[in-house]
Amino acid sequence: MKKFIIMLLSSVIFLGAADFLMPDEAFKPHAILNQDMEIEASVEIAEDIYLYSEKVTLEVTSDNGVTIKKIISPKSVDHHGDQAYLKSPAFIVELQRDADIVGKKSVVLKLSYQGCSEQGLCYEPLFKEFSFEVDTLALSVKAEKAKVKTEEILTEEKLIKAAPEAPKKEERSESDAIADTIGSGNIALILATFFGFGLLLAMTPCVFPMIPIISGLIISQGEGITVKKAFMLSLVYVLAMAVAYTIAGVLAGLFGSNLQAALQTPWVIYSFSFVFVALAFSMFGFYELKLPDSFVSKVSSASHGSGYVGIAIMGFLSALIVGPCVAAPLAGALVYIGQTGDAVLGGMAL
């Protein structure tokens, strides 16, 4: 027993020794506009930090005819089975303009990225926007030079018209797909999508234990219960569960994208580790872990009473039981909410 306790305490000390960086310390995005009217963008990464290459995207937003012509990206390497950047990657964004556009125009570059620490922490998707004034006259001069060079090459070689390659379908996780659905901004689509997820999740195995629980609660209301009252009790039970997840969505929106990184700080890891060690002592018979009898009695009497309050309390607590079943939709919602801070939309979806 003593050896086992020593091993547990050693694990706590080892876990607490990991010093995770905050997102703004792990990643430092930069972008400048050079003399050739090209945007040079990079993400400076700290030591023992890496970026997923497929998560690094560059988008140019402009309402005045300036668009992306080509993006020159650095070569990624295989890292833990994924393509990643182990060193600070640098990108070159070549711009182009419509023929009737002249003068200086404003463009906004959105640099999105996501990475992980070699110590085991994966950060939430992040992004930063940069604003530039682009001289479209310089773009036209550059385009003319490129056109002349292209014509010279075509006169020396035969033009082979290659069939366009079919666009590769990007494989995305279920959480990312759900986050993209919320990010579309279509409220009707978001609500319909999450309503559909709710119906599907109701058919998963870990939701089945809820059936005898709600049935028992309804039966305990008495012999004279009507179908209408049984339906209302079930509705209150389910809505109370929904409130629990809505609270999670609103809190994620309020805390923002640094929530996961904040939970990986040393003092938080120490605290949770000691809690797990304390709970482990209960498993070995050092003490009995249970709720106070007075609290259990109140919850039991309330849930088996004639009012709706007890049903609502049981529904709220039951949300913790079915938590594993809603992991993917919940994670997808929280990714988007934490990134944008839109607590209202996230709460509605959940």
The 8 nearest C-alpha neighbors of each residue, nearest first, counted from 0:
[[1, 3, 2, 4, 5, 283, 6, 280],
 [0, 2, 4, 3, 5, 6, 7, 8],
 [3, 1, 5, 0, 4, 6, 7, 8],
 [2, 4, 6, 0, 5, 1, 7, 8],
 [3, 5, 7, 1, 6, 2, 8, 0],
 [4, 6, 2, 8, 7, 3, 9, 1],
 [7, 5, 9, 3, 4, 8, 10, 2],
 [8, 6, 4, 10, 9, 5, 3, 11],
 [7, 9, 11, 5, 10, 6, 4, 12],
 [10, 8, 6, 12, 11, 7, 5, 13],
 [11, 9, 13, 7, 8, 12, 14, 6],
 [12, 10, 8, 14, 9, 13, 272, 15],
 [11, 13, 9, 15, 10, 14, 16, 8],
 [14, 12, 10, 16, 11, 15, 9, 17],
 [15, 13, 11, 16, 12, 17, 10, 268],
 [14, 16, 12, 265, 269, 17, 13, 268],
 [17, 15, 13, 14, 18, 12, 265, 11],
 [18, 16, 15, 14, 19, 265, 13, 118],
 [17, 19, 16, 265, 20, 264, 15, 263],
 [20, 18, 17, 264, 263, 21, 260, 120],
 [21, 19, 25, 24, 22, 18, 260, 23],
 [20, 22, 24, 23, 260, 25, 19, 261],
 [23, 21, 25, 24, 26, 20, 257, 260],
 [24, 22, 26, 21, 25, 27, 20, 28],
 [25, 23, 21, 22, 26, 20, 27, 45],
 [24, 26, 45, 22, 44, 23, 20, 21],
 [25, 27, 44, 23, 24, 43, 22, 42],
 [26, 28, 43, 42, 23, 44, 29, 25],
 [27, 29, 42, 41, 43, 26, 30, 127],
 [30, 28, 41, 40, 42, 27, 31, 43],
 [29, 31, 40, 39, 41, 38, 129, 28],
 [32, 30, 39, 38, 33, 40, 29, 131],
 [31, 33, 38, 37, 36, 39, 34, 131],
 [32, 34, 36, 35, 37, 31, 38, 39],
 [35, 33, 36, 32, 37, 137, 38, 134],
 [34, 36, 37, 33, 137, 141, 138, 32],
 [37, 35, 34, 33, 32, 133, 38, 138],
 [38, 36, 93, 35, 33, 92, 32, 39],
 [37, 39, 32, 92, 31, 91, 40, 33],
 [38, 40, 91, 31, 30, 90, 32, 37],
 [41, 39, 30, 90, 29, 89, 38, 91],
 [40, 42, 89, 29, 88, 28, 90, 43],
 [43, 41, 28, 27, 87, 88, 29, 44],
 [42, 44, 87, 27, 26, 28, 41, 45],
 [45, 43, 26, 87, 25, 48, 42, 27],
 [46, 44, 25, 48, 47, 26, 43, 24],
 [45, 47, 48, 44, 25, 49, 116, 86],
 [46, 48, 117, 116, 45, 49, 118, 85],
 [49, 47, 116, 46, 45, 115, 44, 117],
 [48, 50, 85, 114, 84, 115, 116, 83],
 [51, 49, 114, 84, 83, 113, 52, 115],
 [52, 50, 83, 54, 53, 114, 82, 113],
 [51, 53, 83, 54, 55, 82, 50, 84],
 [54, 52, 55, 51, 82, 56, 83, 112],
 [55, 53, 112, 51, 52, 113, 56, 111],
 [54, 56, 112, 52, 111, 53, 51, 113],
 [57, 55, 111, 110, 54, 112, 58, 53],
 [58, 56, 110, 109, 111, 108, 59, 55],
 [57, 59, 109, 108, 60, 56, 110, 67],
 [60, 58, 108, 107, 109, 61, 66, 67],
 [59, 61, 107, 106, 108, 58, 62, 66],
 [62, 60, 106, 63, 65, 59, 107, 64],
 [61, 63, 64, 60, 65, 106, 105, 104],
 [62, 64, 61, 65, 104, 100, 105, 106],
 [63, 65, 97, 96, 62, 66, 61, 100],
 [66, 64, 96, 95, 63, 61, 94, 97],
 [67, 65, 95, 94, 96, 64, 68, 59],
 [68, 66, 94, 69, 93, 95, 59, 92],
 [67, 69, 94, 93, 95, 66, 70, 92],
 [68, 70, 93, 67, 92, 71, 94, 91],
 [71, 69, 92, 91, 93, 72, 90, 68],
 [70, 72, 91, 90, 92, 69, 73, 93],
 [71, 73, 90, 70, 74, 91, 89, 88],
 [74, 72, 88, 89, 75, 90, 71, 84],
 [73, 75, 72, 76, 84, 88, 52, 83],
 [74, 76, 84, 83, 82, 73, 52, 77],
 [77, 75, 82, 83, 78, 84, 74, 85],
 [76, 78, 82, 81, 80, 83, 79, 75],
 [77, 79, 81, 80, 82, 83, 76, 85],
 [78, 80, 81, 77, 82, 83, 76, 117],
 [79, 81, 78, 77, 82, 83, 76, 51],
 [82, 80, 78, 77, 79, 83, 51, 76],
 [83, 81, 77, 76, 52, 75, 78, 51],
 [82, 84, 51, 52, 75, 50, 76, 78],
 [83, 85, 50, 75, 86, 49, 52, 51],
 [84, 86, 49, 83, 50, 87, 48, 76],
 [87, 85, 84, 88, 44, 49, 43, 50],
 [86, 88, 43, 44, 42, 89, 41, 85],
 [89, 87, 41, 42, 86, 73, 84, 90],
 [90, 88, 41, 40, 73, 87, 72, 91],
 [91, 89, 72, 40, 71, 39, 41, 92],
 [90, 92, 39, 71, 70, 38, 40, 93],
 [91, 93, 70, 38, 37, 69, 94, 39],
 [94, 92, 37, 69, 68, 67, 70, 91],
 [93, 95, 67, 68, 66, 37, 92, 65],
 [96, 94, 68, 66, 65, 67, 138, 93],
 [97, 95, 65, 64, 66, 98, 100, 135],
 [96, 98, 64, 100, 99, 65, 95, 66],
 [97, 99, 100, 96, 101, 139, 64, 95],
 [100, 98, 97, 101, 96, 64, 135, 63],
 [99, 101, 97, 98, 96, 64, 135, 102],
 [102, 100, 135, 136, 99, 103, 134, 104],
 [103, 101, 135, 134, 104, 136, 100, 133],
 [102, 104, 134, 133, 135, 132, 101, 105],
 [103, 105, 133, 132, 102, 106, 134, 63],
 [104, 106, 132, 131, 133, 61, 107, 103],
 [105, 107, 61, 131, 130, 60, 132, 104],
 [106, 108, 130, 60, 129, 59, 131, 109],
 [107, 109, 59, 129, 128, 58, 110, 130],
 [110, 108, 128, 58, 57, 127, 59, 111],
 [109, 111, 57, 126, 127, 56, 128, 108],
 [112, 110, 126, 56, 55, 125, 109, 57],
 [111, 113, 55, 54, 125, 124, 126, 56],
 [114, 112, 124, 54, 50, 125, 51, 123],
 [113, 115, 50, 49, 51, 122, 121, 112],
 [116, 114, 121, 120, 49, 122, 48, 50],
 [115, 117, 48, 120, 118, 119, 47, 121],
 [116, 118, 47, 119, 48, 115, 120, 49],
 [119, 117, 116, 120, 17, 47, 19, 115],
 [118, 120, 117, 116, 121, 115, 19, 17],
 [121, 119, 116, 115, 118, 122, 117, 19],
 [122, 120, 115, 114, 116, 119, 123, 113],
 [121, 123, 115, 114, 120, 113, 124, 260],
 [122, 124, 125, 256, 113, 334, 121, 259],
 [125, 123, 113, 112, 122, 126, 338, 111],
 [126, 124, 112, 111, 113, 123, 338, 127],
 [125, 127, 111, 110, 112, 109, 128, 124],
 [126, 128, 110, 109, 111, 129, 125, 28],
 [127, 129, 109, 108, 110, 107, 130, 126],
 [128, 130, 108, 107, 109, 131, 127, 30],
 [131, 129, 107, 106, 108, 128, 105, 132],
 [130, 132, 106, 105, 133, 107, 129, 32],
 [131, 133, 105, 104, 103, 106, 134, 130],
 [134, 132, 104, 103, 135, 131, 105, 36],
 [135, 133, 103, 136, 137, 102, 104, 132],
 [134, 136, 138, 137, 102, 101, 103, 133],
 [137, 135, 139, 138, 134, 101, 140, 102],
 [138, 136, 140, 135, 139, 134, 141, 36],
 [137, 139, 135, 141, 136, 140, 142, 95],
 [140, 138, 142, 136, 141, 137, 143, 135],
 [141, 139, 137, 143, 142, 138, 144, 136],
 [140, 142, 138, 144, 139, 143, 137, 145],
 [141, 143, 139, 145, 140, 144, 138, 146],
 [144, 142, 146, 140, 145, 141, 139, 147],
 [145, 143, 141, 147, 146, 142, 148, 140],
 [144, 146, 142, 148, 143, 147, 149, 141],
 [147, 145, 143, 149, 144, 148, 142, 150],
 [148, 146, 150, 144, 149, 145, 143, 151],
 [147, 149, 145, 151, 146, 150, 144, 152],
 [148, 150, 146, 152, 147, 151, 145, 153],
 [151, 149, 153, 147, 152, 148, 146, 154],
 [152, 150, 148, 154, 149, 153, 147, 155],
 [151, 153, 149, 155, 150, 154, 156, 148],
 [154, 152, 150, 156, 155, 151, 149, 158],
 [153, 155, 151, 152, 156, 150, 157, 158],
 [156, 154, 152, 153, 151, 157, 150, 158],
 [157, 155, 153, 154, 152, 158, 159, 151],
 [158, 156, 159, 153, 155, 154, 152, 160],
 [157, 159, 160, 153, 156, 154, 161, 152],
 [160, 158, 161, 157, 156, 162, 153, 163],
 [159, 161, 158, 162, 163, 157, 153, 164],
 [162, 160, 159, 163, 164, 158, 165, 157],
 [161, 163, 164, 160, 165, 159, 166, 158],
 [164, 162, 161, 165, 166, 160, 167, 159],
 [165, 163, 166, 162, 167, 161, 168, 160],
 [164, 166, 167, 163, 168, 162, 161, 169],
 [167, 165, 164, 168, 163, 169, 162, 170],
 [166, 168, 169, 165, 164, 170, 163, 171],
 [169, 167, 170, 166, 165, 171, 164, 53],
 [168, 170, 167, 171, 53, 166, 172, 176],
 [169, 171, 168, 172, 167, 173, 176, 53],
 [172, 170, 175, 169, 176, 173, 174, 168],
 [171, 173, 175, 174, 176, 170, 177, 327],
 [172, 174, 176, 175, 177, 327, 171, 331],
 [173, 175, 331, 177, 327, 172, 176, 330],
 [176, 174, 178, 172, 177, 173, 331, 171],
 [177, 175, 179, 173, 178, 174, 172, 180],
 [176, 178, 180, 331, 174, 179, 175, 173],
 [177, 179, 331, 175, 181, 335, 180, 176],
 [180, 178, 182, 176, 177, 181, 175, 183],
 [181, 179, 177, 178, 182, 183, 176, 189],
 [180, 182, 178, 179, 183, 189, 184, 177],
 [181, 183, 179, 184, 180, 178, 335, 185],
 [184, 182, 180, 181, 185, 179, 189, 186],
 [183, 185, 182, 186, 181, 189, 180, 188],
 [186, 184, 188, 183, 187, 189, 181, 182],
 [185, 187, 189, 188, 184, 190, 344, 181],
 [186, 188, 190, 189, 185, 191, 192, 184],
 [189, 187, 191, 185, 186, 190, 192, 180],
 [190, 188, 186, 192, 187, 191, 181, 185],
 [189, 191, 193, 187, 192, 348, 188, 194],
 [192, 190, 194, 188, 189, 193, 187, 195],
 [193, 191, 195, 189, 194, 190, 188, 196],
 [192, 194, 196, 195, 190, 191, 348, 197],
 [193, 195, 197, 191, 196, 192, 190, 198],
 [196, 194, 192, 198, 193, 197, 191, 199],
 [197, 195, 193, 199, 194, 198, 200, 192],
 [196, 198, 194, 200, 195, 199, 193, 201],
 [197, 199, 195, 201, 196, 200, 194, 202],
 [200, 198, 196, 201, 197, 202, 195, 203],
 [199, 201, 197, 202, 203, 198, 196, 324],
 [200, 202, 198, 199, 203, 206, 197, 207],
 [203, 201, 200, 199, 204, 206, 198, 207],
 [202, 204, 200, 201, 206, 205, 324, 207],
 [205, 203, 206, 207, 202, 208, 324, 201],
 [206, 204, 207, 203, 321, 324, 208, 323],
 [205, 207, 204, 208, 209, 203, 321, 201],
 [206, 208, 209, 204, 205, 210, 203, 202],
 [209, 207, 210, 206, 211, 205, 212, 204],
 [208, 210, 212, 207, 206, 211, 213, 317],
 [211, 209, 212, 208, 213, 207, 214, 206],
 [210, 212, 214, 213, 209, 215, 208, 207],
 [213, 211, 209, 215, 210, 214, 216, 208],
 [212, 214, 216, 215, 210, 211, 209, 217],
 [215, 213, 211, 217, 212, 216, 210, 218],
 [214, 216, 218, 212, 213, 217, 211, 219],
 [217, 215, 213, 219, 214, 218, 303, 212],
 [216, 218, 214, 219, 215, 220, 229, 213],
 [219, 217, 215, 220, 216, 214, 221, 222],
 [218, 220, 216, 221, 217, 303, 215, 304],
 [221, 219, 218, 217, 305, 303, 304, 224],
 [222, 220, 219, 223, 224, 218, 217, 305],
 [221, 223, 224, 220, 218, 219, 225, 217],
 [224, 222, 221, 225, 220, 218, 226, 228],
 [223, 225, 222, 221, 228, 220, 229, 226],
 [226, 224, 228, 227, 229, 223, 230, 222],
 [227, 225, 229, 228, 230, 224, 231, 232],
 [228, 226, 230, 225, 229, 231, 224, 232],
 [227, 229, 231, 225, 230, 226, 232, 224],
 [228, 230, 226, 232, 227, 231, 225, 217],
 [229, 231, 233, 227, 228, 232, 234, 226],
 [232, 230, 234, 228, 233, 229, 235, 227],
 [233, 231, 229, 235, 234, 230, 228, 236],
 [234, 232, 236, 230, 231, 235, 229, 237],
 [233, 235, 231, 237, 236, 232, 238, 230],
 [234, 236, 238, 232, 233, 237, 311, 239],
 [235, 237, 314, 233, 311, 239, 234, 310],
 [238, 236, 240, 234, 239, 235, 314, 233],
 [237, 239, 241, 235, 240, 236, 234, 242],
 [238, 240, 315, 242, 314, 311, 236, 241],
 [241, 239, 315, 314, 318, 237, 238, 243],
 [242, 240, 238, 239, 244, 243, 245, 237],
 [241, 243, 245, 239, 240, 244, 246, 238],
 [244, 242, 240, 246, 241, 245, 315, 318],
 [245, 243, 247, 246, 241, 242, 349, 248],
 [246, 244, 346, 242, 248, 349, 247, 243],
 [245, 247, 249, 244, 243, 248, 250, 242],
 [248, 246, 244, 250, 245, 249, 251, 243],
 [249, 247, 245, 346, 251, 345, 246, 250],
 [248, 250, 342, 252, 246, 251, 346, 247],
 [251, 249, 253, 247, 252, 248, 254, 246],
 [252, 250, 248, 254, 337, 249, 253, 255],
 [253, 251, 340, 342, 336, 249, 337, 255],
 [252, 254, 250, 251, 255, 340, 249, 342],
 [253, 255, 251, 252, 258, 250, 256, 337],
 [256, 254, 337, 252, 257, 253, 340, 251],
 [255, 257, 337, 338, 258, 123, 254, 259],
 [258, 256, 260, 255, 259, 261, 22, 254],
 [257, 259, 261, 256, 260, 254, 255, 262],
 [260, 258, 262, 261, 257, 263, 122, 256],
 [259, 261, 263, 257, 262, 258, 21, 122],
 [262, 260, 258, 263, 259, 264, 257, 21],
 [261, 263, 259, 260, 264, 267, 258, 268],
 [264, 262, 260, 261, 268, 19, 265, 267],
 [263, 265, 267, 261, 262, 266, 19, 268],
 [266, 264, 268, 15, 267, 269, 18, 263],
 [265, 267, 269, 268, 264, 270, 15, 263],
 [266, 268, 270, 269, 265, 264, 262, 271],
 [267, 269, 265, 271, 270, 266, 15, 272],
 [270, 268, 266, 272, 15, 267, 271, 265],
 [269, 271, 267, 273, 268, 272, 266, 274],
 [270, 272, 274, 268, 273, 269, 267, 275],
 [273, 271, 269, 275, 274, 270, 11, 268],
 [272, 274, 276, 270, 275, 271, 277, 269],
 [273, 275, 271, 277, 272, 276, 278, 270],
 [276, 274, 278, 272, 273, 277, 279, 271],
 [275, 277, 273, 279, 278, 274, 272, 280],
 [278, 276, 274, 279, 280, 275, 273, 281],
 [277, 279, 275, 281, 280, 276, 274, 282],
 [278, 280, 276, 282, 281, 277, 275, 283],
 [281, 279, 283, 282, 277, 278, 285, 276],
 [280, 282, 286, 284, 279, 278, 283, 285],
 [281, 283, 279, 280, 284, 278, 285, 286],
 [284, 282, 280, 281, 285, 279, 286, 0],
 [283, 285, 281, 286, 282, 280, 287, 279],
 [284, 286, 281, 280, 283, 287, 282, 279],
 [287, 285, 281, 284, 288, 280, 283, 282],
 [288, 286, 281, 289, 284, 285, 282, 280],
 [287, 289, 281, 286, 290, 278, 282, 284],
 [290, 288, 287, 291, 292, 295, 286, 281],
 [289, 291, 292, 295, 294, 288, 293, 287],
 [292, 290, 294, 293, 295, 289, 296, 288],
 [291, 293, 295, 294, 296, 290, 289, 297],
 [292, 294, 296, 291, 295, 297, 290, 298],
 [293, 295, 297, 291, 296, 292, 298, 290],
 [296, 294, 292, 298, 297, 293, 299, 291],
 [295, 297, 299, 293, 294, 298, 292, 300],
 [296, 298, 294, 300, 299, 295, 301, 293],
 [299, 297, 301, 295, 300, 296, 302, 294],
 [300, 298, 296, 302, 297, 301, 295, 303],
 [299, 301, 297, 303, 298, 302, 304, 296],
 [302, 300, 309, 298, 304, 299, 303, 297],
 [303, 301, 309, 299, 310, 300, 304, 298],
 [304, 302, 300, 301, 219, 299, 216, 220],
 [305, 303, 301, 302, 306, 300, 220, 309],
 [304, 306, 220, 303, 307, 301, 302, 309],
 [307, 305, 308, 304, 309, 310, 301, 302],
 [306, 308, 310, 309, 311, 232, 305, 235],
 [309, 307, 311, 310, 306, 312, 301, 302],
 [308, 310, 302, 301, 312, 311, 307, 313],
 [309, 311, 307, 313, 302, 308, 312, 236],
 [310, 312, 314, 308, 236, 239, 309, 313],
 [313, 311, 309, 315, 314, 310, 308, 316],
 [312, 314, 316, 310, 315, 311, 317, 309],
 [315, 313, 236, 240, 317, 311, 239, 312],
 [314, 316, 240, 239, 312, 313, 317, 318],
 [317, 315, 313, 318, 314, 319, 312, 240],
 [318, 316, 314, 320, 319, 315, 313, 240],
 [317, 319, 240, 316, 320, 321, 315, 322],
 [318, 320, 322, 317, 321, 316, 315, 323],
 [321, 319, 317, 318, 322, 316, 323, 205],
 [320, 322, 324, 318, 323, 319, 206, 205],
 [321, 323, 319, 324, 320, 325, 318, 326],
 [324, 322, 326, 325, 321, 320, 205, 319],
 [325, 323, 322, 321, 326, 205, 200, 203],
 [324, 326, 323, 322, 328, 327, 329, 200],
 [325, 327, 329, 323, 324, 328, 330, 322],
 [326, 328, 330, 174, 329, 325, 331, 173],
 [329, 327, 331, 330, 325, 326, 332, 174],
 [328, 330, 332, 326, 327, 331, 325, 333],
 [329, 331, 333, 327, 332, 328, 326, 174],
 [332, 330, 174, 178, 177, 328, 334, 329],
 [331, 333, 329, 330, 335, 334, 178, 336],
 [332, 334, 336, 330, 335, 331, 337, 329],
 [335, 333, 331, 337, 332, 336, 330, 338],
 [334, 336, 338, 178, 333, 332, 337, 339],
 [337, 335, 333, 252, 340, 339, 338, 341],
 [336, 338, 255, 256, 252, 340, 251, 334],
 [339, 337, 256, 335, 336, 340, 334, 255],
 [340, 338, 336, 341, 337, 335, 252, 255],
 [339, 341, 252, 336, 337, 255, 342, 338],
 [342, 340, 339, 336, 343, 252, 344, 345],
 [341, 343, 252, 249, 345, 344, 340, 346],
 [344, 342, 346, 345, 341, 347, 249, 252],
 [345, 343, 347, 346, 342, 341, 348, 186],
 [346, 344, 342, 348, 248, 347, 343, 336],
 [345, 347, 245, 248, 343, 349, 344, 348],
 [346, 348, 344, 345, 349, 343, 245, 190],
 [349, 347, 345, 346, 190, 193, 344, 189],
 [348, 346, 245, 347, 244, 345, 248, 241]]
